[in-house]
Amino acid sequence: MGVAASTITTPESSTTPEAKISGIFIYPIKSCRGISLSHAPLTPSGLRWDRQWVVVNSKGRACTQRVEPKLALVEIELPPEAFLEHWEPTTDSFMVLKAPGMEPLKVCLNKQYEVADDITVWEWTGSAWDEGAEASQWFSDYLGNPTKLVRFNTATEVRKVDPDYVEEQHQTFFSDGYPFLLVSQESLDALNELLEEPIPMNRFRPNILVEGCEPYSEDLWRDIKISRFSFKGVKLCARCKVPTINQETAIGGSEPTETMMKFRSGQVIRPNDKNKNKVYFGQNIVWNWRDSSAKGDGKVLKLGDPVYVNKKVSSSAEAAA
């Protein structure tokens, strides 16, 4: 459940940015390699194309790097025009997938889909669009298990975020639970100072990377404005084993989780709450897409966009998690 927290209003933040966007990333297929962008259209379910697809096993359950680390090596290419705000794909528009030892796979972005029922991602079960036999065979051959590639069925399905933390009007596709993950470069820099071998940001798979703030200050942000768009800090992001997987080799290890347990665990930063054995890095956020600032064209985040913080909690212990 969310926790009651005292908030600090910072009126000066309306004119003084707390940080700026230094990285924008999408992950079209859940747990596969991300794409770094200079700009990305906003949608109520996240940045456009983010986690619209997922690989599922023979029982329809999502495959992730937690069980299939080789997914980290699957590269994804989308047409450059896919990142224009109002672009719509044609039958000649493709997502191209590449992986070690595999021929490239082309997935049409506009076709008639067969519906696959009983697709499960964490708490959610619903229908999805099956990308067909060729895509199924490609992933089955690559992973060595019967799998298929499915796309979120936007025609009939809506996946709500956890109502314990945020209003039900917010939604997501195949992310773990929330449409956006925000992390600061300073947080990674502070972590890397404690690691024998520094790690890149791709271990943490953010959507929005910011810089110019204090390490872990994003823990505290509640009401956020990025450019002209209003966002809400929802909850600290509890990390699974994925950050321990090298995204260039798909080989796992013990870091950074082992080090983070010493200073970013619930026991350390949230001693009076539950989940003491979890480690936290980054914050899940939602876009207030019904806000007046969201009207009109130009609903696009860009590198360099200023980040303003209008409300924050006083410490990580008061943030929801």
PEBEL-V329954 format. One record per backbone hydrogen bond with DSSP energy under -1.0 kcal/mol. NH is the residue of the N-H (numbers start at 1). CO is the residue of the C=O. Records with the same first field share a line. If there is no record, write none. Layout:
# PEBEL-V329954
NH: CO / CO
This chain:
# PEBEL-V329954
2: 164
8: 312
10: 310
13: 10
14: 11
15: 12
16: 12
18: 307
19: 307
20: 211
21: 305
22: 209
23: 209
25: 207
26: 35
30: 53
32: 29
33: 74
35: 26
37: 24
40: 301
42: 299
43: 46
46: 43
48: 41
50: 47
51: 27
52: 49
53: 28
54: 150
56: 148
57: 61
60: 57
62: 120
63: 55
67: 64
68: 64
71: 68
72: 69
73: 70
74: 71
75: 98
77: 96
82: 79
83: 80
84: 81
87: 84
93: 90
95: 107
96: 77
97: 105
98: 75
102: 99
105: 97
107: 95
109: 93
116: 128
119: 126
120: 60
121: 124
124: 121
126: 119
128: 116
129: 151
130: 114
131: 149
136: 132
137: 133
138: 134
139: 135
140: 136
141: 137
142: 138
143: 139
144: 140
148: 56
150: 54
151: 129
152: 52
154: 152
157: 153
161: 170
165: 162
166: 162
170: 167
172: 159
174: 51
180: 285
182: 283
183: 208
185: 210
188: 184
189: 185
190: 186
191: 187
192: 188
193: 189
194: 191
203: 200
204: 201
207: 181
208: 181
209: 23
210: 183
211: 20
217: 214
219: 216
220: 217
222: 311
223: 311
224: 231
225: 308
226: 229
227: 306
229: 226
231: 224
232: 286
233: 222
234: 284
235: 284
236: 320
237: 282
239: 279
244: 241
245: 242
246: 251
250: 246
258: 254
260: 256
261: 257
262: 259
263: 260
264: 260
266: 278
267: 276
269: 265
270: 266
273: 270
278: 275
280: 264
281: 237
283: 182
284: 235
285: 180
286: 232
288: 230
289: 287
291: 288
294: 291
295: 292
300: 298
301: 40
303: 38
304: 21
305: 302
307: 19
308: 225
310: 223
311: 223
312: 8
313: 220
318: 315
319: 316
